[in-house]
Amino acid sequence: MKIGCCGGLDERGMLAENGFDYIECPVRVPMAKTEKELQKIAENAENLPFYAFNSFIPGELKITGREVDFEALTDYVEEACSKIEMLGGEVIVFG
């Protein structure tokens, strides 16, 4: 069994030192980074890999009702999945 902890990039060192197997970041973390920044982060992920990402869809992006912008939603999902994959993520938690 692997034990992970939710956190951001700043907590990675502390989590690795305390024996966690992986970190679970909010999707907003990779979404705020450029591809070049993500490549650098991925290169330094050996001590604590990214496995899961949470809080997939931001509140301002509607997924039900008449206000759904399917094009914006599709663009967001494609970009998020691409960036998560760059970091080695395998699981996306919806909530």
CORTABEL-V96559 format. One record per residue. N is the residue number from 1. RES is the residue in three letters. PSI is psi in radians with two decimals (999 if undefined). OMEGA is omega in whole degrees, -180 to 180 (NA if undefined). D_FIRST is the distance of its C-alpha to the first C-alpha in whole Angstrom. Layout:
n=N res=RES psi=PSI omega=OMEGA d_first=D_FIRST
n=N res=RES psi=PSI omega=OMEGA d_first=D_FIRST
This chain:
n=1 res=MET psi=2.38 omega=177 d_first=0
n=2 res=LYS psi=2.49 omega=-179 d_first=4
n=3 res=ILE psi=2.16 omega=179 d_first=7
n=4 res=GLY psi=3.02 omega=180 d_first=10
n=5 res=CYS psi=2.45 omega=176 d_first=13
n=6 res=CYS psi=2.43 omega=179 d_first=16
n=7 res=GLY psi=3.12 omega=178 d_first=19
n=8 res=GLY psi=-3.06 omega=-177 d_first=22
n=9 res=LEU psi=-0.58 omega=-178 d_first=23
n=10 res=ASP psi=-0.41 omega=-178 d_first=25
n=11 res=GLU psi=-0.10 omega=-174 d_first=21
n=12 res=ARG psi=-0.84 omega=-178 d_first=19
n=13 res=GLY psi=-0.80 omega=-179 d_first=21
n=14 res=MET psi=-0.71 omega=180 d_first=20
n=15 res=LEU psi=-0.70 omega=177 d_first=17
n=16 res=ALA psi=-0.75 omega=180 d_first=16
n=17 res=GLU psi=-0.47 omega=-177 d_first=18
n=18 res=ASN psi=0.26 omega=169 d_first=16
n=19 res=GLY psi=0.15 omega=178 d_first=13
n=20 res=PHE psi=2.63 omega=-178 d_first=11
n=21 res=ASP psi=-0.44 omega=-180 d_first=9
n=22 res=TYR psi=2.92 omega=177 d_first=11
n=23 res=ILE psi=2.52 omega=176 d_first=14
n=24 res=GLU psi=1.89 omega=-178 d_first=15
n=25 res=CYS psi=2.72 omega=170 d_first=19
n=26 res=PRO psi=2.59 omega=179 d_first=22
n=27 res=VAL psi=-0.47 omega=-180 d_first=24
n=28 res=ARG psi=-0.40 omega=180 d_first=27
n=29 res=VAL psi=-0.99 omega=178 d_first=26
n=30 res=PRO psi=-0.48 omega=-179 d_first=26
n=31 res=MET psi=-0.43 omega=-179 d_first=29
n=32 res=ALA psi=-0.02 omega=-176 d_first=31
n=33 res=LYS psi=2.68 omega=173 d_first=30
n=34 res=THR psi=2.91 omega=178 d_first=33
n=35 res=GLU psi=-0.67 omega=179 d_first=31
n=36 res=LYS psi=-0.75 omega=178 d_first=32
n=37 res=GLU psi=-0.71 omega=180 d_first=31
n=38 res=LEU psi=-0.66 omega=177 d_first=27
n=39 res=GLN psi=-0.73 omega=179 d_first=28
n=40 res=LYS psi=-0.73 omega=178 d_first=28
n=41 res=ILE psi=-0.77 omega=-179 d_first=25
n=42 res=ALA psi=-0.64 omega=179 d_first=23
n=43 res=GLU psi=-0.47 omega=-178 d_first=25
n=44 res=ASN psi=0.38 omega=-176 d_first=23
n=45 res=ALA psi=0.10 omega=-175 d_first=20
n=46 res=GLU psi=-0.73 omega=-176 d_first=18
n=47 res=ASN psi=-0.40 omega=178 d_first=17
n=48 res=LEU psi=1.66 omega=-176 d_first=15
n=49 res=PRO psi=2.72 omega=171 d_first=15
n=50 res=PHE psi=2.19 omega=-180 d_first=16
n=51 res=TYR psi=-0.80 omega=-176 d_first=13
n=52 res=ALA psi=2.68 omega=176 d_first=15
n=53 res=PHE psi=2.45 omega=-176 d_first=18
n=54 res=ASN psi=3.08 omega=179 d_first=20
n=55 res=SER psi=0.99 omega=-170 d_first=23
n=56 res=PHE psi=-0.99 omega=-174 d_first=24
n=57 res=ILE psi=2.15 omega=178 d_first=28
n=58 res=PRO psi=2.65 omega=-176 d_first=30
n=59 res=GLY psi=-0.54 omega=-178 d_first=32
n=60 res=GLU psi=-0.20 omega=179 d_first=36
n=61 res=LEU psi=1.83 omega=-178 d_first=35
n=62 res=LYS psi=2.44 omega=180 d_first=35
n=63 res=ILE psi=-0.09 omega=176 d_first=34
n=64 res=THR psi=2.80 omega=177 d_first=36
n=65 res=GLY psi=-3.05 omega=-176 d_first=40
n=66 res=ARG psi=-0.24 omega=-176 d_first=43
n=67 res=GLU psi=0.16 omega=-179 d_first=42
n=68 res=VAL psi=2.22 omega=174 d_first=39
n=69 res=ASP psi=1.63 omega=-173 d_first=40
n=70 res=PHE psi=-0.59 omega=179 d_first=38
n=71 res=GLU psi=-0.82 omega=179 d_first=39
n=72 res=ALA psi=-0.69 omega=179 d_first=37
n=73 res=LEU psi=-0.78 omega=178 d_first=34
n=74 res=THR psi=-0.78 omega=179 d_first=34
n=75 res=ASP psi=-0.77 omega=-180 d_first=35
n=76 res=TYR psi=-0.84 omega=-178 d_first=32
n=77 res=VAL psi=-0.75 omega=180 d_first=29
n=78 res=GLU psi=-0.78 omega=179 d_first=30
n=79 res=GLU psi=-0.77 omega=-179 d_first=30
n=80 res=ALA psi=-0.81 omega=-180 d_first=27
n=81 res=CYS psi=-0.69 omega=178 d_first=25
n=82 res=SER psi=-0.79 omega=-179 d_first=27
n=83 res=LYS psi=-0.68 omega=178 d_first=26
n=84 res=ILE psi=-0.72 omega=178 d_first=22
n=85 res=GLU psi=-0.66 omega=178 d_first=22
n=86 res=MET psi=-0.55 omega=-179 d_first=24
n=87 res=LEU psi=0.01 omega=179 d_first=21
n=88 res=GLY psi=0.22 omega=180 d_first=19
n=89 res=GLY psi=2.47 omega=180 d_first=17
n=90 res=GLU psi=-0.35 omega=-176 d_first=16
n=91 res=VAL psi=2.37 omega=172 d_first=16
n=92 res=ILE psi=2.12 omega=179 d_first=19
n=93 res=VAL psi=2.21 omega=-176 d_first=19
n=94 res=PHE psi=-0.80 omega=-176 d_first=22
n=95 res=GLY psi=999 omega=NA d_first=22
